[in-house]
Amino acid sequence: MQPPPTPTGPRARGHSGAAAGLATVLTTLFALLLVLVESEWAPLLSWDRECAAELHRRAVAHDGWTQVNRVLSDWVWDPWTMRALLAAAVGWLMWRGDRAAALWVGAAALLGTALQQGIKAAVDRARPHWPDPVDTAHYAAFPSGHALTATVGCGLLCWLVARHGAAAPWRRAAVAVAAVSVLGVGFTRVYLGVHWFSDVLGGWLLGGALVAAVAAWCPAPGAPAPERHGDEGDVPR
């Protein structure tokens, strides 16, 4: 089956240009945040500690709500859940004949995981430590893998819904679910005491940059092949 036609004229090029600009802005903001984290900028660290401490007090005091957050964080919005959704999306794209999108989605998922692990290892930021923890997590803190993977997964799924011509109500529903998921998983990671807020912000920024890059550079379905000019042996007509 072939994907539905998508505009490839000036309007499509305008959307690609805006997405490329957004990718640049988000990447720049992530780089700035990375510098602040690495330099241990005092105002950022102070905000992180205050935010984490306040939410941790609430988590300890409200065990039932804390368990709900653990289910959401460890199962519903877990990185492996997001990766499974993207793997299913890649299979669906191949069946639809949209091989370009399948390649870009798969590459973005792999690159997101590689960047997350590489930056974690390079920065090696310690996670919050509590005498009465309500959850546990391993490896370094920055950036949050949950926040990054949810942003990439939900962002790319929203992009695919729009790319393949879903009706407006479905697009709005997809955006609403994605927004709740991305913001929600960020909240759960800080609430459960396993990340600083700046870890989550870093995951959002880097994940958003990956989604915007895919939207900017993935060719539209049915885009015409580049014209050939001046090949040797061509006979003028």
Stockholm file with secondary structure:
# STOCKHOLM 1.0

chainA/1-237         MQPPPTPTGPRARGHSGAAAGLATVLTTLFALLLVLVESEWAPLLSWDRECAAELHRRAVAHDGWTQVNRVLSDWVWDPWTMRALLAAAVGWLMWRGDRAAALWVGAAALLGTALQQGIKAAVDRARPHWPDPVDTAHYAAFPSGHALTATVGCGLLCWLVARHGAAAPWRRAAVAVAAVSVLGVGFTRVYLGVHWFSDVLGGWLLGGALVAAVAAWCPAPGAPAPERHGDEGDVPR
#=GR chainA/1-237 SS CCCCCCCCSHHHHHHHHHHHHHHHHHHHHHHHHHHHHHTTCHHHHHHHHHHHHHHHHHHHHCHHHHHHHHHIIIIITCHHHHHHHHHHHHHHHHHHTCHHHHHHHHHHHHHHHHHHHHHHHHHCCCCCCCSSCSCCCCSCCSSCHHHHHHHHHHHHHHHHHHHTTCCHHHHHHHHHHHHHHHHHHHHHHHHTTSSCHHHHHHHHHHHHHHHHHHHHHSCCTTCCCCCCCSCTTCCCC
#=GC SS_cons         CCCCCCCCSHHHHHHHHHHHHHHHHHHHHHHHHHHHHHTTCHHHHHHHHHHHHHHHHHHHHCHHHHHHHHHIIIIITCHHHHHHHHHHHHHHHHHHTCHHHHHHHHHHHHHHHHHHHHHHHHHCCCCCCCSSCSCCCCSCCSSCHHHHHHHHHHHHHHHHHHHTTCCHHHHHHHHHHHHHHHHHHHHHHHHTTSSCHHHHHHHHHHHHHHHHHHHHHSCCTTCCCCCCCSCTTCCCC
//
